[in-house]
């Protein structure tokens, strides 16, 4: 299912580009040389061809880096498949290099933007790779990796392992809070369709992919060994937020079995329709509308933030309403568990 969606949406699978662009390694995204002279005496560095293994959240993020009078004068993003809210937030990093000489810029320590870690890492590595090529260095800066990813990996690993052996409510709530604060608001690390299709299309980039691999294992492999919905119950930041809010209110609305059955069918039908949209390569923008983006509140749309807040508030009286009755990503995990 995911391979089919990857082929139709991203036109690539397992790192193989199905578009057949046929561009040479020294060719830019528009057919020009990777480093080209400008009429005003400056140069522009096209990173598209030289950074094919650098991926952001949902794909490659090629850049054009402009150098005039020995300093970086501008950085422009080329067309990419990144989730707009993530990339718009991460693109604030461009200002960090403007006005610097290439030598100064390539030796800078630039931190990732909170909530857009993958996009930030891709931008940083694209800039370093382009400047390495311009300076004729050996590319020692290309593997720059925000340290926040290691923190996110530690939190994710704890959520994957500790609950298997520790059944303690206090620890569980601490872990849920860490998921919300670290994975959600601080690092923006979670699973959604855009990220899953990215890995099916392009494979994993190390070590950035460690967090996603741990999450994917908990979502798809754990259920095979008697731990269903481990990702949803112990890792997902949005699911964690709903569980924490549920602790605040002892009263819960009683939902009749008939209503529960109807809501379950609604979730199944919704998921089937959304998957058909992916396979038909139409209305695929719904992947950018999953409520996980509400954690990136500085760049997410107000209606996504509002919808997320509504579901989190509703979870005080209805157990995990978004997870149980709407979430397309959760439905994917559920279907895989049923097949297993």
N, C-alpha and C positions, 0 to 999 in steps of 0.2 A: 504493500500500500504506500509506504513512504518512498520507496524507489520510484514508483509511478508518479507520485506528486512531485518529487525532486526533478524528474525528467521534464515534466510539463511546466513547472514554475521556474526553476533555476537553469534549465537546459544543461544540466551537468549531473553526473552521478559518480560517486567514489573517486573524485578528483579528475574525471575525464570530461573535458569540455565538448558538449555535443553541438555547439554552434559552429565549430570548425573555422575559427577566425583566421587561422593560418599566419598570424603575425610572427615575425622573427623576434629573436631575443633582444635585438637592439632597436626594435620598433616601438614607438609610443602608441597610445590608444587611438590616435587619429592618423597613424601611418607615418608620423614624423620620427626623427631620431629621438632617442631617449634624452639626450642633452643637445638642445638646439639653440643657435644664436638668435637674438632678437634685433630688430632694426635699430633700437636705441643703444646698442652695444652691450646689453645685458644678455643673460641666458635664461632658458626655462628648462627645468628638469622634469621630464615625464616619468613617473614611477610605475606606470601600469605594467610595462614589460619586465622591469627588474625586480618586482615585488610580488610575483604571482603566488608565492607560498605564504604571503602575509594576509590573514583574514581577520575581519572584525567580527561583529555579532552575527551578521547574516551573509557575509561574503567579503570580497575584496573591496578596499577603499583607496583606489589610486588617486594620486595628487599631482598637481602641477606646482612646482616650486620656482618662483621667479627671483633672480639675483640681479641686482643693479648696483653699480658703483661699489662692488665688493661686499654688498650686504643683501640679506634676504628682504625683498621688498613686498612680496605677497605670496600667499599659499592658497590655492583654489582646489576644491574637491571636484573630481571628475564624476560622472554618473556612476552610481553604485547601488547595491541592493540592501544597504543597511536600513534598519528600522529608523524612520526619520527622527523620532524623539530621542533615540540614543545618539545618533550621529550629530544632530543639531547641538546637543549638549556637549559632546566631545570636541566638536569643531572649535569650541572656545579656546582650545589649546593652540590654535594657529598663532594667536597673538604672542605666545611665548617666544617664538622664533623671529618675529618681524623685527628688523633693525639690527639683528645679530649678523656677524660674519659667519660664513659656513664653518670655519674652524671653531668658533665659539659655540655655535648652535649644535654641532655634532657631539660636543663634550658636555652639553647641558644635561642635568638630571630633571626631567619633566615628569611630574606625578600625574597619574590618571585622574580623570574627572570622576568624582563619586557618582555611582549609578550608571556609568557608561564605560565600564572597565575594558570590555572587548574592543569597542570602537576606539577608545583612547589608545590602547596598546597598538592597534593597527595604524593609527595616525602617527604615533611616535616612531614606530618601526619603519613606516614608509618614508618619513622625513630623514631618519638616520640612514636608511638604505640609499635614498637619492643623493644625500650629501656625501656619503662614502664614495659613490660612483663619481661625483663631481670632483672630489678631492683626490681620487685615485688611490684611496686607502683599501684595506683588505676586508672591509665590511665587519669590523669587530663590534660595531654598535648595533647590528641588525637584530640581535636577540634581546633587546631591552624589554624587560618584563616588569610591569607594575607590581610592587610588593603586596598590594591589596589582594591580588589573586591568591597568594600563598595563605593569607589570613582567611579568605573565603574557602580555600581548600581545607584548611584545618577545621573550620566550623562544619563543613559538609561531611568530612570524614568522621567527625565525632557523631554527627547525626546518623551516619550510616552504620556505625559500629556499636556505640554505647547502648542504644535502646535494645539491642539484641541480648544484652546481659544485665542491664540495670532497669528495673521496673520501679522507678521512684518518681512520684508526682512532682516534687520540687525540682528535681533535675530536668524532668520533661518540660516544665514551664520555663526553666532557664534556657534550655535548648531552643524552645519555640521563640523566646525573646531574642536570642542570638540570631536565629534565622531571619526574623523581621528586620532587626537593626543592621546586621552585617550583610547578609545575603540580599536583603531587599533594598533598604534605603542607602546603605553605604557603597556596596559593590554592584548592585544590580545583577545578581547571579540567580538564575532560575531556569526552568525548562518551559519553553513554549514552542509552537509549531515552527516559527521562523528559525530558531536555533537548531531544532532537531533536523529540519530540512537542510540547513547549512552544513551539518556534519555528514549527512547522507550524500550531499552534493560534492563537498570539497574535502572531506576527511577532517582529521584533527591536526591542529597546530600545537606543538609542544613548547612550553609546558602549560600554555593557556587552557588547553583542552582537559586538563586534569579534573577541574571542578565539574565540567559537563559530563565527563566519563563516569565519575562517582555518582552523579545524579541519575544518569541513564541506567547504570547498573542497579541502583536501588529501585528504579521504576520498572525495568523490564526483566531483570534477572532474579531479584529477591523473591518475587511472587512464585517463581518456579521451585523455591525451597521453603515454602510455607510462610512467607512474609508478605501477604498482599497489601497493596497500597502503602508501602513503606515510604515512598517519596512523598505522597500526598499527606500522610499523617505525621511525618517526622522531619521533613526538609522544606517543602514548598513554603516560601515566605507568606504568600497570600493565605494558604491553608493554616499556617501557624498563627497569623493575625486573627483569623476567625476563631480558632480554638482558644486563644487567650481571651478574646472578648466574651466567649461563651462562659468563661469562668466567673464573669462579673455578675451574672444573673442566674439565679436558681430556677426561675420560672421559664418553662419552655412550652411553646404552642403545641398542642396535640394535633398531629396530622393524621387523618384517617388512612387506612391501608389503600382505599380506592384512590384518594388524592395522591398518595405517594407513588402508586402505580402509574397514574397519569403523568406526574412530573418526571418519572423515570423514562416513560415513552417520549416525552417532549425532549429530554436530553439526548436520547438515541436518535430521534429524527433530526434534531438540530445538527448533531455530529455527522450524520450521513449526508445531509445537504451540504455542509461545509467541506466534507471530503470530496463530494462530487464537484464542487467549485474548484478545488485544487486540481483534480484530474482533468477537468475541462479547461483549465487555465483561464478561468473567469472569476471575477469578484475575489481574487486572492488577497486583496487588501485587508480582509477580515483578520489575517494573521497579525496585522499591526494594531488591532483593536482589542486584543486580549487584555484583561484588566490588570495583568502583572505590571504593565507599564505605568500604573498609577504610582508605583514606588519612585519613579523618576518624575516627581511632582513639578519640578521646575520647567520641564519641557513637555510633559504629557498634556493632552487636551483636558479641558475642564469637565467635559462630560464623562471621560474615562475615570478621572479622579472622583467625580460625584457618584458614578455607578459603583466603583470599588468601595467608597465610604458607605454607600447604602447597603451593600452586601455584608460588609464587616459589621455594621451596626445591627443589621437583621440577624446576624449570627448569635446575638445575645439571647434571642428567644427561639431561633431555629438553628439547629446544629449544622454548621458549614454549608449554608445554602448555595453558594456559588460552586463549591466543589461537587456537591451532590446532584445539582439540578441543571447546571449550565456548562461548566468548564470543558471546552473542546479537548484540551491537552489531557485532562483527567479522564475524559471518555476514551481517548486513545489508549491510555494505560489500562483502563478497565477492560476494553475489548481484547487487548493482548493477554490479560490475565485469564479471561474466559477461554481464549483459544488454547492457552497453555494447560 
